[in-house]
Amino acid sequence: MIGASERFLRELSVELGRLEARADILAEYESHLYELEAARLLDGDDAYDVIVRELGSPRKIAEMWRQELGVTPRRLQGLFGGLNVFIFAGGALFVFLYHRFAFGWIDWLWNVVTSVPFLLIGAYALFWGLVGYEIGRAFGHRGKAILRRTYGVAMIPNIVLMYVVVFRIVPHAWFGDLLSASFIAICIVATALLYPVAFLGYRWGKKVSI
């Protein structure tokens, strides 16, 4: 009759299937089993139940690793970079629709947005705080470099937009009263503060992941 440790590892191996890190995961849990055996926690007839209670069931362990390995830095960067581009594309489409079509709901929404422009800055800062949080939660200590790369790539459309606005490549008349000199200055400062906001989110997410 096979022992409880061998049974656990065999079931875990089956649950992991062809997962790329399968060998490393099995080696890690084998070391945990050695620790349990050294502490003489597996001497009784309920040894398998003790292993499951201490380490988790093979099925849950495999599910956890699939979720963790499924979130890669490249995928996360692509997701948040795509969302950032989507935000800018949505804004550009909104401006186009406002000037091209006379829909009542567009006029109403435009008036709301231009009357409370600082809500736009706050919402965008919240977005970057959540980006940092998700990177910290998913990657822990490794997430700092990932956050820097994600921020650097995603800032390209921001910088391009500031350039075309500051140098009036895009007519300010398209944006009505929204693009006052003071608001443009505030947007430039706020953009510089986005990374600290994202970094605070990262620190929070990293703390949660521990």
C-alpha angles and dihedrals in degrees: 000000000000119000126250093256093051091047091051094049092046092051091045090051090053093048093049090054112174096344108154095233093044096120093049092048092050091049091051093051091044088060090050089053091052088054091052091048091048089053088052091237093133100056097100132078089257093062095125092050089051091053092050091047093050101038106018131248119303090244094053092045091052092048091050093052093046090054093046095046091044091065105074127176091244093053093047092048090049091049097050093038089052092049090051091051089046090055092053093043090050090051092049091049090049092054091047093050092048093055097037104043132039099219113156095221091052091054090048093049092046091054091050093050096045092046094056104029094156089067086067091056092046093049092049091049089051089052091056092045088056091047090056092045094052093047092049092047094047101042108019113194092001090060098078094075090041090053092051092051093045092049093047094052095042093050092065095085090042092055092045091051093049090049095052091045099046093046091043095239084140110051110249088217088074089068099043114203093346095088102060117156091250093050092050090051091049091050091053091051092044091052090054089052095051094088094054088049091050090046092054088052089049092052090051093048092047090052091051092050093057 
